[in-house]
Amino acid sequence: MIKTSPELLAVTERWFDAIRYRRTHVLKDYLSDSAELRFIGTGEDEFWRGQVVRDGVGDFIGEMPEPDVWEVLEAEAFENGETGWSAFLHKVGFPGLGDSFIVRTVLVFVLEGASWKIINRHASLPFPNVEFVGSEQLAIQSLVNAALNDGPELLQTEGLASVLFTDVEGSTTLAEAMGNQSWSALIDQHFQTVEGIVAAHRGQFVKSLGDGTLSSFQSANEALLAAIDMQEAVNLTDMEPRLGLRVGIHTGEVVLARGDFFGTVVNKAARITSSANAGEILVSDETRAMVSGHHEFKFVDAKSVTLKGLPKDHTVYRLQWAR
């Protein structure tokens, strides 16, 4: 049975972190020992097999300059028994080379003992079909466009919503220390707790994102109560190690497309979460204003922050949650 895999998503994120932050000596540890290992790059002759990949991957990646632009645009992972795969879309740029560009990577995994190992890595750069085969090949994109334009069940304006992100501080280090299987069990249990809390407060659990989650609430009041319950659940749990949970909330107009939420409000909520410390709930000024008549909430430490990718400074508040 095919299912989404937070474990493989976390493994893939650590693989890319090692590339981005030049920890190239650990890359071979992610690769299968099988002779069927394949490493396919973006260059014309970059199709390598087996031991030569394990011996050379560190130096190969090490020859790449450190990127000054690195943005994850798409990320997903799945598993089916002892096989799994992940697909990532990155925006990457290097100093002195002009505009950034898109890199698409697919990793295929096999379970070797208790660890997931890469058996096939395939990276590609977008290349216009018309330059390759002489035609644009628009059939699939036309179906996508038609669904977006004409499918009310796939694209609809949801109106005002309070968007809540969670994130686990230091998750990469924690996952490496615990091992993939233990980390996966811990984060899966955490996701189940978060999803249950969201449902209890009449919210919509949209998706998990590596070590974080995205949820939406029609009521700002319920979003704040859910955030408090999430922090209290982490604080009261007997699980070890205890997770350092960060929560960020922003309220505004959202758009639902193919089961996912989009819009500036989503981006801002995510950036607010990144500004929080472990154990904190940070709330935008817009969300605070929505619950100004609810005296059960206490907001402290108002501060002006710069949120990556968003113009101007933004005022955020810390919501006190300890009862």
Short mmCIF file of the C-alpha atoms (twelve columns), coordinates in Angstrom:
data_MODEL
# 
_entry.id   MODEL 
# 
loop_
_atom_site.group_PDB 
_atom_site.id 
_atom_site.type_symbol 
_atom_site.label_atom_id 
_atom_site.label_alt_id 
_atom_site.label_comp_id 
_atom_site.label_asym_id 
_atom_site.label_seq_id 
_atom_site.Cartn_x 
_atom_site.Cartn_y 
_atom_site.Cartn_z 
_atom_site.pdbx_PDB_model_num 
ATOM 1   C CA . MET A 1   0.000   0.000  0.000   1 
ATOM 2   C CA . ILE A 2   1.423   3.362  -1.034  1 
ATOM 3   C CA . LYS A 3   1.411   5.994  1.705   1 
ATOM 4   C CA . THR A 4   3.006   9.352  2.348   1 
ATOM 5   C CA . SER A 5   6.272   9.047  4.249   1 
ATOM 6   C CA . PRO A 6   7.384   11.678 6.782   1 
ATOM 7   C CA . GLU A 7   10.389  9.450  7.442   1 
ATOM 8   C CA . LEU A 8   11.625  9.553  3.842   1 
ATOM 9   C CA . LEU A 9   10.850  13.255 3.630   1 
ATOM 10  C CA . ALA A 10  13.094  13.804 6.652   1 
ATOM 11  C CA . VAL A 11  15.864  11.606 5.196   1 
ATOM 12  C CA . THR A 12  15.724  13.518 1.910   1 
ATOM 13  C CA . GLU A 13  15.825  16.874 3.691   1 
ATOM 14  C CA . ARG A 14  18.973  15.777 5.545   1 
ATOM 15  C CA . TRP A 15  20.526  14.658 2.237   1 
ATOM 16  C CA . PHE A 16  19.925  18.097 0.759   1 
ATOM 17  C CA . ASP A 17  21.092  19.842 3.942   1 
ATOM 18  C CA . ALA A 18  24.394  17.966 3.634   1 
ATOM 19  C CA . ILE A 19  24.703  19.213 0.047   1 
ATOM 20  C CA . ARG A 20  23.724  22.782 0.842   1 
ATOM 21  C CA . TYR A 21  25.918  23.157 3.933   1 
ATOM 22  C CA . ARG A 22  28.922  21.304 2.459   1 
ATOM 23  C CA . ARG A 23  28.846  18.250 4.729   1 
ATOM 24  C CA . THR A 24  29.817  16.236 1.678   1 
ATOM 25  C CA . HIS A 25  31.713  13.572 3.650   1 
ATOM 26  C CA . VAL A 26  28.417  12.118 4.927   1 
ATOM 27  C CA . LEU A 27  26.712  11.775 1.533   1 
ATOM 28  C CA . LYS A 28  28.016  8.263  0.880   1 
ATOM 29  C CA . ASP A 29  26.298  7.105  4.077   1 
ATOM 30  C CA . TYR A 30  22.925  7.763  2.417   1 
ATOM 31  C CA . LEU A 31  23.689  5.507  -0.572  1 
ATOM 32  C CA . SER A 32  22.847  1.842  -1.054  1 
ATOM 33  C CA . ASP A 33  25.627  -0.743 -1.016  1 
ATOM 34  C CA . SER A 34  24.020  -2.457 -4.001  1 
ATOM 35  C CA . ALA A 35  25.747  -2.742 -7.365  1 
ATOM 36  C CA . GLU A 36  22.438  -1.524 -8.832  1 
ATOM 37  C CA . LEU A 37  22.996  1.961  -7.376  1 
ATOM 38  C CA . ARG A 38  22.537  4.604  -10.085 1 
ATOM 39  C CA . PHE A 39  23.432  8.309  -9.964  1 
ATOM 40  C CA . ILE A 40  22.065  10.395 -12.835 1 
ATOM 41  C CA . GLY A 41  23.063  14.039 -12.996 1 
ATOM 42  C CA . THR A 42  22.186  16.962 -15.215 1 
ATOM 43  C CA . GLY A 43  25.296  16.702 -17.387 1 
ATOM 44  C CA . GLU A 44  25.308  14.764 -20.645 1 
ATOM 45  C CA . ASP A 45  27.716  12.079 -19.381 1 
ATOM 46  C CA . GLU A 46  26.529  11.947 -15.766 1 
ATOM 47  C CA . PHE A 47  25.186  8.399  -15.577 1 
ATOM 48  C CA . TRP A 48  27.179  6.427  -13.003 1 
ATOM 49  C CA . ARG A 49  26.828  3.060  -11.286 1 
ATOM 50  C CA . GLY A 50  27.710  1.260  -8.075  1 
ATOM 51  C CA . GLN A 51  30.895  1.716  -6.081  1 
ATOM 52  C CA . VAL A 52  32.225  4.605  -8.156  1 
ATOM 53  C CA . VAL A 53  29.224  6.644  -6.989  1 
ATOM 54  C CA . ARG A 54  29.868  5.884  -3.319  1 
ATOM 55  C CA . ASP A 55  33.573  6.660  -3.696  1 
ATOM 56  C CA . GLY A 56  33.092  9.871  -5.637  1 
ATOM 57  C CA . VAL A 57  29.847  11.498 -4.520  1 
ATOM 58  C CA . GLY A 58  31.480  13.623 -1.812  1 
ATOM 59  C CA . ASP A 59  34.093  15.088 -4.146  1 
ATOM 60  C CA . PHE A 60  31.544  15.487 -6.956  1 
ATOM 61  C CA . ILE A 61  29.205  17.596 -4.823  1 
ATOM 62  C CA . GLY A 62  32.178  19.309 -3.181  1 
ATOM 63  C CA . GLU A 63  33.227  20.723 -6.553  1 
ATOM 64  C CA . MET A 64  29.980  22.685 -6.623  1 
ATOM 65  C CA . PRO A 65  30.238  26.201 -5.138  1 
ATOM 66  C CA . GLU A 66  28.154  26.967 -2.082  1 
ATOM 67  C CA . PRO A 67  24.753  28.253 -3.250  1 
ATOM 68  C CA . ASP A 68  23.565  31.713 -2.272  1 
ATOM 69  C CA . VAL A 69  19.967  30.919 -3.277  1 
ATOM 70  C CA . TRP A 70  18.312  27.741 -2.001  1 
ATOM 71  C CA . GLU A 71  14.537  27.499 -1.828  1 
ATOM 72  C CA . VAL A 72  12.363  24.398 -1.659  1 
ATOM 73  C CA . LEU A 73  9.391   24.858 -4.001  1 
ATOM 74  C CA . GLU A 74  7.893   21.354 -3.852  1 
ATOM 75  C CA . ALA A 75  8.614   18.385 -1.582  1 
ATOM 76  C CA . GLU A 76  6.896   15.020 -1.226  1 
ATOM 77  C CA . ALA A 77  7.787   11.457 -0.279  1 
ATOM 78  C CA . PHE A 78  6.059   8.077  -0.380  1 
ATOM 79  C CA . GLU A 79  6.775   4.501  0.623   1 
ATOM 80  C CA . ASN A 80  5.418   1.080  -0.280  1 
ATOM 81  C CA . GLY A 81  6.820   -1.745 1.803   1 
ATOM 82  C CA . GLU A 82  10.608  -1.784 1.486   1 
ATOM 83  C CA . THR A 83  10.673  0.724  -1.383  1 
ATOM 84  C CA . GLY A 84  10.148  4.477  -1.320  1 
ATOM 85  C CA . TRP A 85  10.752  7.630  -3.287  1 
ATOM 86  C CA . SER A 86  10.860  11.395 -2.885  1 
ATOM 87  C CA . ALA A 87  10.513  14.255 -5.358  1 
ATOM 88  C CA . PHE A 88  11.861  17.755 -4.743  1 
ATOM 89  C CA . LEU A 89  11.797  20.982 -6.713  1 
ATOM 90  C CA . HIS A 90  14.443  23.534 -5.725  1 
ATOM 91  C CA . LYS A 91  15.238  27.066 -6.787  1 
ATOM 92  C CA . VAL A 92  19.023  27.338 -6.698  1 
ATOM 93  C CA . GLY A 93  21.521  30.083 -7.429  1 
ATOM 94  C CA . PHE A 94  25.296  30.442 -7.210  1 
ATOM 95  C CA . PRO A 95  27.420  33.563 -6.617  1 
ATOM 96  C CA . GLY A 96  28.383  35.383 -9.782  1 
ATOM 97  C CA . LEU A 97  26.279  33.226 -12.104 1 
ATOM 98  C CA . GLY A 98  23.313  35.530 -12.601 1 
ATOM 99  C CA . ASP A 99  19.734  34.342 -12.251 1 
ATOM 100 C CA . SER A 100 18.789  31.350 -10.136 1 
ATOM 101 C CA . PHE A 101 17.336  28.258 -11.810 1 
ATOM 102 C CA . ILE A 102 15.105  25.271 -11.094 1 
ATOM 103 C CA . VAL A 103 16.477  21.825 -10.224 1 
ATOM 104 C CA . ARG A 104 14.221  18.749 -10.093 1 
ATOM 105 C CA . THR A 105 15.386  15.717 -8.122  1 
ATOM 106 C CA . VAL A 106 13.891  12.265 -7.623  1 
ATOM 107 C CA . LEU A 107 15.408  9.875  -5.079  1 
ATOM 108 C CA . VAL A 108 14.417  6.198  -5.007  1 
ATOM 109 C CA . PHE A 109 15.021  4.380  -1.717  1 
ATOM 110 C CA . VAL A 110 15.282  0.778  -0.581  1 
ATOM 111 C CA . LEU A 111 15.187  -0.428 3.001   1 
ATOM 112 C CA . GLU A 112 18.534  -2.003 3.894   1 
ATOM 113 C CA . GLY A 113 18.424  -3.425 7.394   1 
ATOM 114 C CA . ALA A 114 16.836  -0.687 9.497   1 
ATOM 115 C CA . SER A 115 17.826  2.243  7.266   1 
ATOM 116 C CA . TRP A 116 16.510  3.781  4.075   1 
ATOM 117 C CA . LYS A 117 19.216  4.013  1.409   1 
ATOM 118 C CA . ILE A 118 19.231  5.772  -1.961  1 
ATOM 119 C CA . ILE A 119 19.318  3.287  -4.860  1 
ATOM 120 C CA . ASN A 120 18.663  5.828  -7.614  1 
ATOM 121 C CA . ARG A 121 19.212  9.568  -7.743  1 
ATOM 122 C CA . HIS A 122 18.042  11.498 -10.796 1 
ATOM 123 C CA . ALA A 123 18.412  15.273 -11.149 1 
ATOM 124 C CA . SER A 124 17.228  17.335 -14.101 1 
ATOM 125 C CA . LEU A 125 16.971  20.914 -15.308 1 
ATOM 126 C CA . PRO A 126 13.863  22.151 -17.157 1 
ATOM 127 C CA . PHE A 127 14.322  22.081 -20.925 1 
ATOM 128 C CA . PRO A 128 11.548  23.280 -23.279 1 
ATOM 129 C CA . ASN A 129 9.920   20.376 -25.124 1 
ATOM 130 C CA . VAL A 130 9.698   22.414 -28.299 1 
ATOM 131 C CA . GLU A 131 13.504  22.573 -28.418 1 
ATOM 132 C CA . PHE A 132 13.781  18.841 -27.796 1 
ATOM 133 C CA . VAL A 133 11.035  17.201 -29.877 1 
ATOM 134 C CA . GLY A 134 9.828   20.112 -32.003 1 
ATOM 135 C CA . SER A 135 6.443   20.504 -30.288 1 
ATOM 136 C CA . GLU A 136 5.235   21.952 -27.003 1 
ATOM 137 C CA . GLN A 137 3.364   18.832 -25.713 1 
ATOM 138 C CA . LEU A 138 0.636   20.738 -23.877 1 
ATOM 139 C CA . ALA A 139 -1.875  17.930 -23.226 1 
ATOM 140 C CA . ILE A 140 -1.251  17.489 -19.493 1 
ATOM 141 C CA . GLN A 141 -0.814  21.199 -18.797 1 
ATOM 142 C CA . SER A 142 -4.062  21.895 -20.649 1 
ATOM 143 C CA . LEU A 143 -5.889  19.495 -18.330 1 
ATOM 144 C CA . VAL A 144 -4.332  21.186 -15.302 1 
ATOM 145 C CA . ASN A 145 -5.322  24.630 -16.573 1 
ATOM 146 C CA . ALA A 146 -8.859  23.460 -17.315 1 
ATOM 147 C CA . ALA A 147 -9.220  22.075 -13.803 1 
ATOM 148 C CA . LEU A 148 -7.991  25.323 -12.285 1 
ATOM 149 C CA . ASN A 149 -10.239 27.469 -14.476 1 
ATOM 150 C CA . ASP A 150 -13.398 25.368 -14.597 1 
ATOM 151 C CA . GLY A 151 -13.346 23.005 -11.649 1 
ATOM 152 C CA . PRO A 152 -15.137 24.601 -8.694  1 
ATOM 153 C CA . GLU A 153 -14.343 21.581 -6.571  1 
ATOM 154 C CA . LEU A 154 -10.636 22.108 -7.190  1 
ATOM 155 C CA . LEU A 155 -10.307 25.860 -6.912  1 
ATOM 156 C CA . GLN A 156 -12.434 28.067 -4.736  1 
ATOM 157 C CA . THR A 157 -11.954 31.135 -2.602  1 
ATOM 158 C CA . GLU A 158 -12.263 30.159 1.039   1 
ATOM 159 C CA . GLY A 159 -12.453 33.709 2.366   1 
ATOM 160 C CA . LEU A 160 -11.155 34.749 5.761   1 
ATOM 161 C CA . ALA A 161 -9.214  32.110 7.686   1 
ATOM 162 C CA . SER A 162 -6.667  31.878 10.461  1 
ATOM 163 C CA . VAL A 163 -3.726  29.836 9.211   1 
ATOM 164 C CA . LEU A 164 -1.653  27.973 11.802  1 
ATOM 165 C CA . PHE A 165 1.787   26.523 11.176  1 
ATOM 166 C CA . THR A 166 3.784   24.339 13.545  1 
ATOM 167 C CA . ASP A 167 7.469   23.548 13.326  1 
ATOM 168 C CA . VAL A 168 9.885   21.514 15.449  1 
ATOM 169 C CA . GLU A 169 13.040  23.394 16.370  1 
ATOM 170 C CA . GLY A 170 16.287  21.520 15.755  1 
ATOM 171 C CA . SER A 171 14.555  18.609 14.049  1 
ATOM 172 C CA . THR A 172 17.448  17.746 11.726  1 
ATOM 173 C CA . THR A 173 19.894  17.326 14.603  1 
ATOM 174 C CA . LEU A 174 17.306  15.425 16.617  1 
ATOM 175 C CA . ALA A 175 16.513  13.067 13.742  1 
ATOM 176 C CA . GLU A 176 20.184  12.314 13.156  1 
ATOM 177 C CA . ALA A 177 20.698  11.554 16.848  1 
ATOM 178 C CA . MET A 178 17.618  9.309  17.118  1 
ATOM 179 C CA . GLY A 179 17.860  7.453  13.824  1 
ATOM 180 C CA . ASN A 180 15.276  7.369  11.068  1 
ATOM 181 C CA . GLN A 181 12.858  4.824  12.511  1 
ATOM 182 C CA . SER A 182 12.728  6.275  16.035  1 
ATOM 183 C CA . TRP A 183 12.353  9.791  14.669  1 
ATOM 184 C CA . SER A 184 9.602   8.720  12.283  1 
ATOM 185 C CA . ALA A 185 7.647   7.085  15.123  1 
ATOM 186 C CA . LEU A 186 8.015   10.183 17.295  1 
ATOM 187 C CA . ILE A 187 6.993   12.677 14.616  1 
ATOM 188 C CA . ASP A 188 4.078   10.495 13.463  1 
ATOM 189 C CA . GLN A 189 2.697   10.435 16.998  1 
ATOM 190 C CA . HIS A 190 3.149   14.200 17.224  1 
ATOM 191 C CA . PHE A 191 1.264   14.696 13.939  1 
ATOM 192 C CA . GLN A 192 -1.605  12.561 15.225  1 
ATOM 193 C CA . THR A 193 -1.802  14.708 18.354  1 
ATOM 194 C CA . VAL A 194 -1.813  17.932 16.332  1 
ATOM 195 C CA . GLU A 195 -4.448  16.607 13.929  1 
ATOM 196 C CA . GLY A 196 -6.689  15.591 16.831  1 
ATOM 197 C CA . ILE A 197 -6.386  19.024 18.431  1 
ATOM 198 C CA . VAL A 198 -7.190  20.762 15.144  1 
ATOM 199 C CA . ALA A 199 -10.319 18.636 14.718  1 
ATOM 200 C CA . ALA A 200 -11.400 19.313 18.314  1 
ATOM 201 C CA . HIS A 201 -11.322 23.045 17.563  1 
ATOM 202 C CA . ARG A 202 -13.282 22.710 14.311  1 
ATOM 203 C CA . GLY A 203 -10.255 23.384 12.152  1 
ATOM 204 C CA . GLN A 204 -8.951  21.734 8.995   1 
ATOM 205 C CA . PHE A 205 -5.669  19.845 9.133   1 
ATOM 206 C CA . VAL A 206 -4.313  20.593 5.658   1 
ATOM 207 C CA . LYS A 207 -1.009  18.714 5.586   1 
ATOM 208 C CA . SER A 208 2.233   17.833 7.307   1 
ATOM 209 C CA . LEU A 209 5.452   19.361 6.010   1 
ATOM 210 C CA . GLY A 210 8.530   17.400 7.021   1 
ATOM 211 C CA . ASP A 211 8.536   18.152 10.755  1 
ATOM 212 C CA . GLY A 212 5.763   20.763 10.640  1 
ATOM 213 C CA . THR A 213 2.060   21.085 9.936   1 
ATOM 214 C CA . LEU A 214 -0.357  23.476 8.241   1 
ATOM 215 C CA . SER A 215 -3.923  23.914 9.490   1 
ATOM 216 C CA . SER A 216 -6.721  26.402 8.871   1 
ATOM 217 C CA . PHE A 217 -9.514  27.710 11.094  1 
ATOM 218 C CA . GLN A 218 -12.557 29.800 10.285  1 
ATOM 219 C CA . SER A 219 -12.352 31.191 13.824  1 
ATOM 220 C CA . ALA A 220 -9.253  33.024 15.062  1 
ATOM 221 C CA . ASN A 221 -10.403 32.242 18.596  1 
ATOM 222 C CA . GLU A 222 -10.343 28.497 17.894  1 
ATOM 223 C CA . ALA A 223 -6.948  28.767 16.196  1 
ATOM 224 C CA . LEU A 224 -5.436  30.333 19.322  1 
ATOM 225 C CA . LEU A 225 -7.050  27.770 21.609  1 
ATOM 226 C CA . ALA A 226 -5.730  24.984 19.382  1 
ATOM 227 C CA . ALA A 227 -2.227  26.468 19.497  1 
ATOM 228 C CA . ILE A 228 -2.343  26.552 23.293  1 
ATOM 229 C CA . ASP A 229 -3.509  22.932 23.409  1 
ATOM 230 C CA . MET A 230 -0.649  21.918 21.101  1 
ATOM 231 C CA . GLN A 231 1.979   23.507 23.321  1 
ATOM 232 C CA . GLU A 232 0.402   22.017 26.433  1 
ATOM 233 C CA . ALA A 233 0.303   18.571 24.815  1 
ATOM 234 C CA . VAL A 234 4.034   18.777 24.092  1 
ATOM 235 C CA . ASN A 235 4.711   20.071 27.608  1 
ATOM 236 C CA . LEU A 236 2.729   17.292 29.287  1 
ATOM 237 C CA . THR A 237 3.851   14.364 27.158  1 
ATOM 238 C CA . ASP A 238 5.909   11.516 28.548  1 
ATOM 239 C CA . MET A 239 7.666   11.057 25.205  1 
ATOM 240 C CA . GLU A 240 11.394  11.586 25.141  1 
ATOM 241 C CA . PRO A 241 13.014  13.565 23.784  1 
ATOM 242 C CA . ARG A 242 10.507  16.383 24.204  1 
ATOM 243 C CA . LEU A 243 9.929   18.391 21.045  1 
ATOM 244 C CA . GLY A 244 10.591  22.122 20.892  1 
ATOM 245 C CA . LEU A 245 7.402   23.254 19.167  1 
ATOM 246 C CA . ARG A 246 7.076   26.616 17.425  1 
ATOM 247 C CA . VAL A 247 3.652   27.905 16.379  1 
ATOM 248 C CA . GLY A 248 2.770   30.850 14.149  1 
ATOM 249 C CA . ILE A 249 -0.692  32.191 13.247  1 
ATOM 250 C CA . HIS A 250 -1.872  34.796 10.748  1 
ATOM 251 C CA . THR A 251 -5.366  35.696 9.554   1 
ATOM 252 C CA . GLY A 252 -6.402  36.763 6.061   1 
ATOM 253 C CA . GLU A 253 -7.884  35.671 2.736   1 
ATOM 254 C CA . VAL A 254 -6.894  32.194 1.563   1 
ATOM 255 C CA . VAL A 255 -7.403  30.194 -1.625  1 
ATOM 256 C CA . LEU A 256 -7.933  26.429 -1.696  1 
ATOM 257 C CA . ALA A 257 -6.502  24.569 -4.702  1 
ATOM 258 C CA . ARG A 258 -6.249  20.786 -5.050  1 
ATOM 259 C CA . GLY A 259 -6.676  20.307 -1.319  1 
ATOM 260 C CA . ASP A 260 -3.951  22.785 -0.370  1 
ATOM 261 C CA . PHE A 261 -4.053  26.403 0.775   1 
ATOM 262 C CA . PHE A 262 -2.309  29.263 -0.990  1 
ATOM 263 C CA . GLY A 263 -2.025  33.018 -0.653  1 
ATOM 264 C CA . THR A 264 0.003   35.682 1.106   1 
ATOM 265 C CA . VAL A 265 -1.625  34.750 4.409   1 
ATOM 266 C CA . VAL A 266 -0.096  31.267 4.188   1 
ATOM 267 C CA . ASN A 267 3.372   32.620 3.418   1 
ATOM 268 C CA . LYS A 268 3.164   35.133 6.252   1 
ATOM 269 C CA . ALA A 269 2.016   32.515 8.772   1 
ATOM 270 C CA . ALA A 270 4.953   30.307 7.778   1 
ATOM 271 C CA . ARG A 271 7.431   33.177 8.169   1 
ATOM 272 C CA . ILE A 272 5.990   34.106 11.562  1 
ATOM 273 C CA . THR A 273 6.513   30.522 12.703  1 
ATOM 274 C CA . SER A 274 10.155  30.710 11.632  1 
ATOM 275 C CA . SER A 275 10.555  33.784 13.869  1 
ATOM 276 C CA . ALA A 276 9.325   31.928 16.968  1 
ATOM 277 C CA . ASN A 277 11.440  30.136 19.537  1 
ATOM 278 C CA . ALA A 278 10.740  26.662 20.874  1 
ATOM 279 C CA . GLY A 279 7.703   26.719 23.140  1 
ATOM 280 C CA . GLU A 280 6.368   29.982 21.701  1 
ATOM 281 C CA . ILE A 281 3.166   30.935 19.910  1 
ATOM 282 C CA . LEU A 282 3.628   34.025 17.729  1 
ATOM 283 C CA . VAL A 283 0.550   35.803 16.392  1 
ATOM 284 C CA . SER A 284 0.208   38.497 13.743  1 
ATOM 285 C CA . ASP A 285 -1.352  41.851 14.567  1 
ATOM 286 C CA . GLU A 286 -4.302  40.938 12.331  1 
ATOM 287 C CA . THR A 287 -5.029  37.776 14.301  1 
ATOM 288 C CA . ARG A 288 -4.666  39.581 17.626  1 
ATOM 289 C CA . ALA A 289 -7.187  42.186 16.461  1 
ATOM 290 C CA . MET A 290 -9.689  39.446 15.581  1 
ATOM 291 C CA . VAL A 291 -9.821  38.275 19.215  1 
ATOM 292 C CA . SER A 292 -9.498  41.650 20.926  1 
ATOM 293 C CA . GLY A 293 -12.809 41.081 22.715  1 
ATOM 294 C CA . HIS A 294 -11.698 37.754 24.197  1 
ATOM 295 C CA . HIS A 295 -10.064 38.501 27.536  1 
ATOM 296 C CA . GLU A 296 -8.882  34.904 27.976  1 
ATOM 297 C CA . PHE A 297 -5.900  35.627 25.723  1 
ATOM 298 C CA . LYS A 298 -2.875  37.579 26.908  1 
ATOM 299 C CA . PHE A 299 -0.472  38.959 24.310  1 
ATOM 300 C CA . VAL A 300 2.982   40.153 25.348  1 
ATOM 301 C CA . ASP A 301 6.326   41.149 23.861  1 
ATOM 302 C CA . ALA A 302 5.047   42.982 20.793  1 
ATOM 303 C CA . LYS A 303 7.890   43.366 18.325  1 
ATOM 304 C CA . SER A 304 8.526   44.416 14.757  1 
ATOM 305 C CA . VAL A 305 10.105  41.705 12.611  1 
ATOM 306 C CA . THR A 306 11.284  41.340 9.041   1 
ATOM 307 C CA . LEU A 307 9.666   38.356 7.343   1 
ATOM 308 C CA . LYS A 308 11.604  36.833 4.458   1 
ATOM 309 C CA . GLY A 309 10.027  37.504 1.081   1 
ATOM 310 C CA . LEU A 310 7.469   39.990 2.445   1 
ATOM 311 C CA . PRO A 311 7.784   43.788 2.209   1 
ATOM 312 C CA . LYS A 312 8.060   46.098 5.224   1 
ATOM 313 C CA . ASP A 313 8.284   45.112 8.871   1 
ATOM 314 C CA . HIS A 314 5.473   43.248 10.606  1 
ATOM 315 C CA . THR A 315 4.230   43.407 14.188  1 
ATOM 316 C CA . VAL A 316 3.897   40.088 15.979  1 
ATOM 317 C CA . TYR A 317 2.880   39.207 19.531  1 
ATOM 318 C CA . ARG A 318 3.719   36.305 21.782  1 
ATOM 319 C CA . LEU A 319 0.636   34.554 23.119  1 
ATOM 320 C CA . GLN A 320 1.045   33.435 26.723  1 
ATOM 321 C CA . TRP A 321 -0.194  29.881 26.997  1 
ATOM 322 C CA . ALA A 322 0.901   28.409 30.337  1 
ATOM 323 C CA . ARG A 323 -2.218  27.840 32.443  1 
# 
